[in-house]
Amino acid sequence: MSTIGSRIKYYRLLNNLTQEQLAIKSNVDRCTINRYENNLVDYSLDIVNEIAIALEIIPSLIYDDYLNFISSNYGDEIQYMRRSLKLTQEEFGDILGVHKKTIRMWEKQQAYPTRENFIKIKIHNIIFSIKNNKI
C-alpha cells in the first residue's frame, strides 16, 4: 500500500465495494475512482476526502506526504521555515521559482503549493535542518 491509489483500492475491497458502488457512495465518477486506484491522476484533496468519507475511514489513512501537508496548517509551516531562514517572501519565492504573492497566498492558506513546490519546500527544509543540526 505504497500509493494513494493502492490504499483506496485496499479500503474499497475491505468494504466489499465495487468501483461503481464506491462511485455512487462518494458521488465521484467511476472513471475517476479507476484513475485514482491506478495512480493515473494528480490527486485532489477534496476528492480523496470524499472517497475516504464514503469508505468510512479517516482521510489521512489514504493521504501521501503532500496531501498530509496541504491538509495541515501548511501556511504556518511555510512561514516558520521562511522566517527561520531569515528570508523575505520575495527571497523565498526566488529560491522556489514563484512570485512573492504566491508565497503570501501560501502563508495565508489561500492557495496550495503544487506537488513540485512542496518537494522544493521540503528539500529546503531538510537542508536548513542539516545546517542547524536539527536532524
C-alpha positions, 0 to 999 in steps of 0.5 A: 500500500505504497500509493494513494491509489493502492490504499483506496483500492485496499479500503474499497475491497475491505468494504466489499465495494465495487468501483461503481458502488464506491462511485455512487457512495462518494458521488465521484465518477467511476472513471475517476475512482479507476484513475485514482486506484491506478495512480493515473491522476494528480490527486485532489484533496477534496476528492480523496476526502470524499472517497475516504468519507464514503469508505468510512475511514479517516482521510489521512489513512489514504493521504501521501506526504503532500496531501498530509501537508496541504491538509495541515496548517501548511501556511504556518509551516511555510512561514516558520521555515521562511522566517527561520531562514531569515528570508523575505517572501520575495527571497523565498519565492526566488529560491522556489521559482514563484512570485512573492504573492504566491508565497503570501497566498501560501502563508495565508492558506489561500492557495496550495503549493503544487506537488513540485513546490512542496518537494522544493519546500521540503528539500529546503527544509531538510537542508536548513535542518542539516545546517542547524543540526536539527536532524 
